[in-house]
Amino acid sequence: MRCSSTALRLRARGVAAAVCALAATITAAPRPAAACGGCFIPPPQAAGKESVVTAHRMALSISSEQTILWDQIKYAGAPDEFAWVLPVKPGARIEIASDAWFDVLDAATTPQTYAPDLECSAPGFFGCGVAAAPVTSMGCGEGSAAGVEGDASAIPPVTVVSHGSAGPYETVILSADVPGALPTWLEEHGYAIPDDIHPLIDAYVAEGFDFVALRLLPAAGIQQMRPVRVVQSGAVTTLPLRMVAAGTGPFTEITLFVLGEGRYTTQNIPEVPFSDALLTWDFETASSNYAELRKMTLSQRGGAVFYAPFAEKGALFREILNEPAQQPMRFSTVNGWTFGTIAETYAEQAFLNGESSSTLCTEGFDAFAEDKRRVVLKPCSPEGGCPAVDPATEIDARELMCDPPIGSNVPLDDMAEALVGMHPADVWVTRLEANLPRAALGQDLVLIPAPIQTTEKSTLQALIGANPPATCEVSLAAPKPVRTSGPRGGRLSVAIGLGAITLLALLRRSVRRRALLAKESRA
């Protein structure tokens, strides 16, 4: 249909823009989660009860000073059957992380699909369409593992480097130099180590790795599980996927956030592009085919590929442009307050989670948006003492921390730790996704700086429209947003404004009216 000269052209300006701008906000809802490296299934398993790790959600910050790996899974098993094992460089330390860190990184970078523009000739039609909820698998699936702590001196070839607790977890860092000693120690202490994992552990030992192991303290339940982070000195650009294979099924969903002074890509498992040429919006069902196209993208090469739906420089402290809307994205929490950056939203979400006692830390965040000459440093040493930094060239990491929660002396510091050794304005946030077959987990993932430092926007506008209203046709004009949705089941999800809800009702009413008229004409 060709619209008349009086057709209403729906653009991201004027009244339509004001209504559409109500979309793309973020709300909060709790979600239990825990960390997962190699998750081992404990014996005995009741018939029909065996579960596997189906996905991992991880974040990695890389600088010349230090590398931090955050790890989180969703776990639904018995608390005493949870255990986590990960190879680390000697000298690594394990700490508790905040849920807010993953929540906000996830929500702010999850792909969002928008309807194409419409040109409508019907008087009074103001619909700007409805965008599909992004379909992205978050976190890990259900996994189980366990063990009972025993005498750490039972196997002399294994050295217990440290033994303590972190949040709800009992932690131990192990070192070994005799083949077979560490798997034996783990089995003696209640970890069910599959036979095919024994050579893998010995291989990591031969390569000079220590091992971190943790499990829930006796009084802790799965509701208390928290993400963990492992801090290692220097730049470590390898992710231990070989250990991730422990306890997994045929395929493992992986979501990896990488923070560094440049966009990172994968070296030994190829990163493939996502083509939006076939991205289609169905106006009758108010949905897109993004999920199907994503599945096709990740099924290339038998599934041994990664895809980057988001990559942007300065994304923590700068506003992120919503390209279909041609306006900055706004994030809001359940208290109704809105924020323009990941950093501000992170602080507010942590406050709502009870992971911080205030949001006063955000008052200085704006200064970091364009700060390329100062590097973040941690002046305080473990032995005590915090010498002053040079304000002309250095940023004290404590400026990026938020107050600890009530009853604790540990500040909210995930973002501060992530930026140590980096210039805030130069830090890229890159989101990588995969659905790897078990065979692809036979090698560790190596990350390298991307040869071409290109931005990837997570906001996608469909180029094809199916079943538009009878008085409209799909326009190839400048894109414009309509509604967005956030990660399924996540702590943060994208909400729709009241104005967009009204337009959705009008659109659906129009579709029903046309269907009724068609039925009556056939009768």
Secondary structure, DSSP 8 states (H G I E B T S, - for coil): ----TT-EE--SSHHHHHHHTT-SEEEE-----B--SB----S---TT----EEEEEEEEEE-SSEEEEEEEB---S-GGG-EEEEEE-TT-EEEE--HHHHHHHHHHHS-EEE---EEE-STT--------------S------------TTSSTTEEEEEEEEETTEEEEEEEE-STTHHHHHHHHTT----GGGHHHHHHHHHTT-EEEEEEE-TT--GGG---EEEEEES---EE-HHHHTTTEEEEEEEEEEEEESS-EEESSS-B-----TT-EEETTTTEESHHHHHHHHHTGGGG--BEEEEEEETTTTS--EETTTTEE--EE-TTS-EESSHHHHHHHHHHHHTS-S--GGGGGGGGGTT--S-EEE----TTS------TTTEEEGGGG-B---TT----B-HHHHHTBTS-GGG-EEEEEEEEEEGGGGGS-EEEEE-SS---B-SEEE-SEEES--TTEEE--SS---------TT-SEEEE--HHHHHHHHHHHHHHHHHHHHHHHHH-
